Amino acid sequence: MKNSHRSSGFSLLEILIAILIFVIGSASIWSLFALAIDTHAQAVDEQMVALLAESLIAELQDVHIQKGKILLPISQAEKEAFPDYRYDIQFDDLPNNAVFITLTIFYSRRGQILEEVFHTVIHRVLPDF
């Protein structure tokens, strides 16, 4: 009679290979999470910049700029609702009582100062007599 003793279960080598596969898969997933977090932060910054630009341009359109008034540039200004963002506004006169506005918004991401530039044209109003 043969005495065969067969053990059921996993060998140490099989367990180590399974752990290695799990670690490699986990590292891949964690790198995807890091990329997703960075992409989300970028999207939030771009959305905030667009909201700030829209807000500033709407304010400028509400101001009645009379013909003949000199518009001084605005530099490194900050809006209370957007404390992490700075902006510059440059005004250039155009024919037909129009003003070309260049709006530059500055913000920081990962230690770098980034900027987005927006342009629009508004028309001056004639003075009331």
ZINORMO-V965440 format. One record per pair of residues at least 24 apart in sequence whose C-alpha atoms are under 7 Angstrom apart, sorted by the first residue. I is the first residue (numbers start at 1). J is the second residue. D is the distance in Angstrom with one decimal. If there is no record, write none. Layout:
I,J,D ; I,J,D
This chain:
49,105,6.9 ; 61,122,6.6 ; 64,124,6.7 ; 64,125,6.1 ; 65,124,5.0 ; 65,125,6.0 ; 66,124,5.4 ; 66,125,5.0 ; 66,126,5.7 ; 66,127,5.7 ; 67,97,6.6 ; 67,124,5.6 ; 67,125,6.2 ; 67,126,5.8 ; 67,127,6.8 ; 97,123,5.7 ; 97,124,5.2 ; 98,122,5.6 ; 98,123,4.2 ; 98,124,5.7 ; 99,123,6.0
